[in-house]
Amino acid sequence: MCSRTSPRTRVGRPRSAEADAAILAATRDALVDLGWSKLTMGDVATRAGVAKTTLYRRWAGKNELVVDAVAVLFDELELPDRGSLSADIEGVVLQFAALLERPETKTALMAVVAESTRDAPLRERIRASIVERQKHLVLQGRRRAQERGELPDGDGGPAGGTDDLIFDVIAGAVVHRALVSAEPVDSAWVQRFTALLLGGLAAAAAQD
C-alpha cells in the first residue's frame, strides 16, 4: 500500500475576481438606493446575482462588506508625475474631490464613518483597508519631490510620523470641505490649499 501523505487540496470553486467586483458594485448601488440602515446582505446578493452564502464565505457581515466596497474606489487614486510637488498635490486632491462627488463614494464613506463611531473593529478595518492603503501616495510624492530636489532627503520622520501628518492634513481638509461643509473643491481652492500646505499661512494669504 502506498501512504497518502500529500497535503490536502482546497475543494470548491476558486474565488472569482469578477464575482467580487459585482458584489462590491452591488453593495455601493444598494447603499445609494436604500441607505445604511435598510441595506442587508440579502439585498446585495440579489443585486449581484449570487447566493447569500457566497457573500458570507467572503465577508463576515455588512460592515466588512461596505468597507471593502469603499476601499476599492479609493484604490483608483493615482499620483501621476506633473513636474512639480505643487502640481502633483493639486492633481491628486482634484482626483480625490471628484471621487467624493460620486454618490456611491459619498454615501458609503459617510455611512461607514458614522457607524464606526460605536464600532471599534469597524474603525480598525477602515484604518487598515482605506487609510493605510492610501498612504503610499504620500510616500510616492515625497520621494519624487526629493529626487527633483524640492525636498530634503529624509524618511518622513520618526516611524513615518511626518508622512502620517501630511496624509491626515490633506485627507481631512478635502473630506471636510466636500462632505461636511459641502463647498466646492475647485481649482482655485486647491491652489490655495496647496500653497498653505507647502508655504504656510503667508503663502496662502498671498494668493487672496
KOLGUDO-689017 format. One record per residue (C-alpha): residue in three letters; residue number from 0; x, y negated, z negated. Coordinates in Angstrom, 1 decimal. Last residue first. Layout:
BEGIN
MIZA residu num      X      Y      Z
MIZA    ala NUM      X      Y      Z
...
REM end
This chain:
BEGIN
MIZA residu num      X      Y      Z
MIZA    asp 207   -6.0  -86.1    1.9
MIZA    gln 206   -3.0  -84.2    3.2
MIZA    ala 205   -0.5  -86.0    0.9
MIZA    ala 204   -2.6  -84.8   -2.1
MIZA    ala 203   -1.8  -81.2   -1.2
MIZA    ala 202    1.9  -81.9   -1.1
MIZA    ala 201    1.9  -83.8   -4.4
MIZA    leu 200   -0.1  -81.0   -6.1
MIZA    gly 199    2.3  -78.2   -5.3
MIZA    gly 198    4.4  -77.5   -2.2
MIZA    leu 197    3.8  -73.9   -1.2
MIZA    leu 196    0.4  -73.1   -2.7
MIZA    leu 195   -0.9  -76.7   -2.5
MIZA    ala 194    0.1  -77.0    1.2
MIZA    thr 193   -1.6  -73.6    1.8
MIZA    phe 192   -4.8  -74.8    0.1
MIZA    arg 191   -4.8  -78.0    2.2
MIZA    gln 190   -4.3  -76.0    5.4
MIZA    val 189   -7.0  -73.5    4.4
MIZA    trp 188   -9.5  -76.3    3.7
MIZA    ala 187   -8.9  -77.9    7.1
MIZA    ser 186   -9.1  -74.5    8.9
MIZA    asp 185  -12.4  -73.5    7.4
MIZA    val 184  -13.2  -71.6    4.2
MIZA    pro 183  -16.7  -73.0    4.0
MIZA    glu 182  -18.3  -73.5    0.6
MIZA    ala 181  -20.5  -70.9   -1.2
MIZA    ser 180  -19.1  -72.0   -4.5
MIZA    val 179  -19.1  -68.4   -5.8
MIZA    leu 178  -18.7  -66.3   -2.7
MIZA    ala 177  -16.5  -68.3   -0.3
MIZA    arg 176  -14.6  -70.7   -2.5
MIZA    his 175  -14.4  -68.3   -5.5
MIZA    val 174  -13.3  -65.4   -3.2
MIZA    val 173  -10.7  -67.6   -1.5
MIZA    ala 172   -9.2  -69.1   -4.6
MIZA    gly 171   -9.1  -65.7   -6.5
MIZA    ala 170   -7.5  -63.9   -3.6
MIZA    ile 169   -4.8  -66.5   -3.0
MIZA    val 168   -4.0  -67.2   -6.7
MIZA    asp 167   -4.2  -63.5   -7.7
MIZA    phe 166   -1.9  -62.4   -4.8
MIZA    ile 165    0.6  -65.1   -5.7
MIZA    leu 164    0.6  -64.1   -9.3
MIZA    asp 163    1.1  -60.4   -8.5
MIZA    asp 162    4.0  -61.3   -6.2
MIZA    thr 161    5.5  -63.3   -9.1
MIZA    gly 160    5.2  -60.5  -11.5
MIZA    gly 159    6.9  -57.9   -9.3
MIZA    ala 158    8.2  -56.0  -12.3
MIZA    pro 157   10.1  -59.0  -13.3
MIZA    gly 156   10.3  -61.5  -10.5
MIZA    gly 155    9.2  -61.1   -6.8
MIZA    asp 154   12.3  -59.2   -5.7
MIZA    gly 153   14.6  -62.0   -4.8
MIZA    asp 152   16.3  -63.7   -1.9
MIZA    pro 151   15.5  -67.4   -1.6
MIZA    leu 150   12.5  -68.4    0.6
MIZA    glu 149   12.3  -70.1    4.0
MIZA    gly 148   15.5  -68.4    5.2
MIZA    arg 147   13.7  -66.6    8.1
MIZA    glu 146   14.5  -63.2    6.5
MIZA    gln 145   13.3  -64.5    3.2
MIZA    ala 144   10.0  -65.6    4.8
MIZA    arg 143    9.6  -62.1    6.2
MIZA    arg 142   10.3  -60.5    2.8
MIZA    arg 141    7.7  -62.8    1.1
MIZA    gly 140    5.0  -62.1    3.7
MIZA    gln 139    5.5  -58.4    3.6
MIZA    leu 138    5.4  -58.3   -0.2
MIZA    val 137    2.3  -60.5   -0.3
MIZA    leu 136    0.5  -58.3    2.3
MIZA    his 135    1.6  -55.2    0.4
MIZA    lys 134   -0.7  -56.5   -2.4
MIZA    gln 133   -3.7  -55.2   -0.5
MIZA    arg 132   -3.6  -51.6   -1.8
MIZA    glu 131   -3.2  -52.8   -5.4
MIZA    val 130   -6.4  -54.9   -5.3
MIZA    ile 129   -8.7  -52.6   -3.4
MIZA    ser 128   -8.4  -48.9   -4.4
MIZA    ala 127   -6.3  -49.2   -7.6
MIZA    arg 126   -7.9  -52.3   -9.0
MIZA    ile 125  -11.4  -51.4   -7.9
MIZA    arg 124  -11.0  -47.9   -9.4
MIZA    glu 123   -9.8  -49.4  -12.6
MIZA    arg 122  -12.8  -51.7  -12.8
MIZA    leu 121  -15.1  -48.7  -12.1
MIZA    pro 120  -13.5  -46.8  -15.0
MIZA    ala 119  -14.1  -49.8  -17.3
MIZA    asp 118  -17.8  -50.0  -16.5
MIZA    arg 117  -19.7  -53.0  -18.0
MIZA    thr 116  -18.2  -55.8  -16.0
MIZA    ser 115  -17.6  -53.3  -13.2
MIZA    glu 114  -21.2  -53.5  -12.1
MIZA    ala 113  -20.9  -57.2  -11.2
MIZA    val 112  -17.6  -56.6   -9.3
MIZA    val 111  -19.2  -53.6   -7.5
MIZA    ala 110  -22.2  -55.6   -6.3
MIZA    met 109  -20.4  -58.7   -5.3
MIZA    leu 108  -18.0  -56.7   -3.2
MIZA    ala 107  -20.7  -54.6   -1.5
MIZA    thr 106  -23.0  -57.6   -0.7
MIZA    lys 105  -20.2  -59.8    0.6
MIZA    thr 104  -18.5  -57.1    2.6
MIZA    glu 103  -21.7  -55.8    4.2
MIZA    pro 102  -22.9  -59.3    5.0
MIZA    arg 101  -19.7  -60.3    6.8
MIZA    glu 100  -18.5  -63.7    5.5
MIZA    leu  99  -16.0  -62.1    3.2
MIZA    leu  98  -14.1  -60.7    6.2
MIZA    ala  97  -14.0  -64.1    7.9
MIZA    ala  96  -12.5  -65.5    4.6
MIZA    phe  95   -9.9  -62.8    4.5
MIZA    gln  94   -8.9  -63.4    8.1
MIZA    leu  93   -8.7  -67.1    7.5
MIZA    val  92   -6.5  -66.5    4.5
MIZA    val  91   -4.3  -64.1    6.5
MIZA    gly  90   -3.7  -66.8    9.2
MIZA    glu  89   -3.1  -69.7    6.9
MIZA    ile  88   -0.6  -67.7    4.9
MIZA    asp  87    1.3  -66.7    8.0
MIZA    ala  86    1.3  -70.3    9.3
MIZA    ser  85    2.7  -71.5    6.0
MIZA    leu  84    5.4  -68.8    6.0
MIZA    ser  83    6.5  -69.6    9.5
MIZA    gly  82    6.5  -68.0   13.0
MIZA    arg  81    3.1  -66.5   13.2
MIZA    asp  80    4.1  -63.0   12.3
MIZA    pro  79    0.9  -61.0   12.0
MIZA    leu  78   -0.3  -60.3    8.4
MIZA    glu  77   -3.1  -57.8    8.6
MIZA    leu  76   -6.4  -57.3    6.9
MIZA    glu  75   -8.4  -54.3    8.1
MIZA    asp  74   -7.6  -52.4    4.9
MIZA    phe  73  -10.0  -54.8    3.2
MIZA    leu  72  -12.9  -53.1    5.0
MIZA    val  71  -11.7  -49.7    4.0
MIZA    ala  70  -11.8  -50.8    0.3
MIZA    val  69  -15.5  -51.8    0.4
MIZA    ala  68  -16.8  -48.3    1.3
MIZA    asp  67  -14.3  -46.8   -1.1
MIZA    val  66  -15.7  -49.0   -3.9
MIZA    val  65  -19.2  -48.0   -2.9
MIZA    leu  64  -18.5  -44.3   -3.0
MIZA    glu  63  -16.8  -44.4   -6.4
MIZA    asn  62  -19.7  -46.3   -8.0
MIZA    lys  61  -22.4  -44.1   -6.3
MIZA    gly  60  -21.2  -40.8   -7.7
MIZA    ala  59  -18.5  -38.2   -7.9
MIZA    trp  58  -17.3  -38.7   -4.3
MIZA    arg  57  -16.1  -36.2   -1.7
MIZA    arg  56  -17.9  -33.0   -2.6
MIZA    tyr  55  -20.8  -35.1   -3.9
MIZA    leu  54  -21.3  -36.7   -0.4
MIZA    thr  53  -21.4  -33.4    1.4
MIZA    thr  52  -23.9  -32.1   -1.2
MIZA    lys  51  -26.2  -34.9   -0.1
MIZA    ala  50  -26.3  -33.3    3.3
MIZA    val  49  -25.2  -35.4    6.3
MIZA    gly  48  -26.9  -37.7    8.8
MIZA    ala  47  -25.1  -40.8    7.6
MIZA    arg  46  -28.4  -42.7    7.0
MIZA    thr  45  -29.9  -39.7    5.2
MIZA    ala  44  -26.8  -39.1    3.1
MIZA    val  43  -26.6  -42.8    2.1
MIZA    asp  42  -30.2  -42.9    0.9
MIZA    gly  41  -29.7  -39.6   -1.0
MIZA    met  40  -26.7  -41.1   -2.8
MIZA    thr  39  -28.9  -43.8   -4.0
MIZA    leu  38  -29.1  -47.6   -3.5
MIZA    lys  37  -32.0  -49.3   -5.3
MIZA    ser  36  -30.0  -51.1   -8.0
MIZA    trp  35  -27.1  -52.0   -5.6
MIZA    gly  34  -29.1  -53.7   -2.9
MIZA    leu  33  -31.5  -52.0   -0.5
MIZA    asp  32  -30.8  -53.3    3.0
MIZA    val  31  -27.3  -54.7    2.6
MIZA    leu  30  -26.3  -51.8    0.3
MIZA    ala  29  -27.7  -49.3    2.7
MIZA    asp  28  -25.7  -50.7    5.5
MIZA    arg  27  -22.5  -50.5    3.4
MIZA    thr  26  -23.1  -47.0    2.4
MIZA    ala  25  -24.0  -45.9    5.9
MIZA    ala  24  -20.6  -47.3    7.1
MIZA    leu  23  -18.9  -45.3    4.3
MIZA    ile  22  -20.7  -42.1    5.2
MIZA    ala  21  -20.0  -42.5    9.0
MIZA    ala  20  -16.3  -43.1    8.3
MIZA    asp  19  -16.1  -40.1    6.1
MIZA    ala  18  -17.9  -37.9    8.7
MIZA    glu  17  -15.4  -39.1   11.3
MIZA    ala  16  -12.5  -38.4    9.1
MIZA    ser  15  -13.7  -34.8    8.6
MIZA    arg  14  -12.7  -32.8    5.6
MIZA    pro  13  -11.7  -29.3    6.6
MIZA    arg  12  -14.5  -26.8    6.8
MIZA    gly  11  -14.7  -24.0    4.3
MIZA    val  10  -12.0  -21.9    2.7
MIZA    arg   9   -8.7  -23.1    1.3
MIZA    thr   8   -6.0  -20.5    1.5
MIZA    arg   7   -4.9  -18.4   -1.4
MIZA    pro   6   -1.2  -18.0   -1.6
MIZA    ser   5    0.3  -14.7   -0.2
MIZA    thr   4    0.9  -12.0   -2.8
MIZA    arg   3   -1.2   -9.2   -1.3
MIZA    ser   2    0.7   -6.0   -2.0
MIZA    cys   1    1.2   -3.5    0.7
MIZA    met   0    0.0    0.0    0.0
REM end
